Amino acid sequence: MGIFNRILMNDETIFKNKDALDPDYIPKMVPYRESEQQEIAYCIKPLINSQNGSNVAIFGKPGIGKTLVLKKILEELEDYDINNFYINCWKYNTTFKIYERIATKFGFFVTNKDSGEVFNKIQKKMNEKPTLLIFDEVDKISDYDFLYNFLENLNKKSIILIANQKDWYIKIDQRIKSRLMPKVLDFNPYTMNQTMDILKKRSEIAFLDNVINDDIIAKIVNMSWKNEDIRVGVSLLKEVGNVCEANACRKITNEHLDKVLKITDDIGKKEMPLEDDLKTILEIIKENDNQKIGDIYQKFQEKTENDMSYKTFQRRIKKLSDLKRINLEVINGGDQGKTSIISLNKIKE
């Protein structure tokens, strides 16, 4: 009967709580972010007493707990009589879309595209209570009119902005900066030991006892730590569990992990579709091969009327280079110092 003890029956599972490995899972405690949570709580606590709170700007790489901390705080605020809005700016990336999202939460039906009219409607409702506004991935926003209007017209509020990099703040209008005056919080990546502790605890919640051993967890922790993204480790735990269960096994093995890594490696080798702005930049490069980066940037602005900063444009060019879609050659630009010549990677295209 020994062989059958290693095989799952139809009604069996290796998972104790599979939800613990979902991206939206919020643990009871957010480890190693206690000081950040305390700082944020201090800034928004006045709202609970119907007073004006402070604004916060949070910076840090993806996958190091920024969003998780804020969602945990929102969870705890459910017992208090305040408005709270979490806006994902990847999805709601214009002033109108943000107003529309808030109106929808209030139960308003937006019948036109007049931002001013929609704002007047939600402003009255928002001013009935203190308001907490959280804008995640705020550097993906195309305009910042909403920020000025909220800062200027809401009576009692705290605004929290979450971004990966600080340079987006440079292009914000000075009239917004002078009103925002946020407390700045930097989230640092987790250490190796912290990553180990987080993923081990998550695996204990997710799996039944003795399903996954320390050796496999250590390998997953190492990959997560190298990527400086805890989500990598959580995703690998989930996928290796799925593979184990699909093979009707009671214990996760190195073979299961190898299979998951091969699948993810194969996916990584496939060329992913380009984002819209990268597509546009690439088209301009096709039409203007072997040109200086400054000239390409100027043509990009002329074609799109996009207010993307030059530094952001340089990062987008680097991404195209990392994807092997273009070649970069650094040359001496004379009085202007070094510059880059951009050419199309003919092999890729």
ABEGO torsion letter per residue (X at the ends): XAAAAABBBAABBABABAAAABAABBBABBBGAAAAAAAAAAAAAAAAAGBBBBBBBBBEBBGAGAAAAAAAAAAAAAABBBBBBBBBAAABABAAAAAAAAAAAAGBBBABABAAAAAAAAAAAAAABBBBBBBBGAAABABAAAAAAAAAABABBBBBBBBABAAAAAABBAAAAAAAGBBBBBBBBBBAAAAAAAAAAAAAAABBBGABBAAAAAAAAAAAAAAGBAAAAAAAAAAAAAAAAAAGBABBBAAAAAAAAAAAAAAAABBBBBBAAAAAAAAAAAABBGBBAAAAAAAAAAAAGBABBAAAAAAAAAAAAAAGABBBBBBBAEAAEBBBBBBBBAAAX
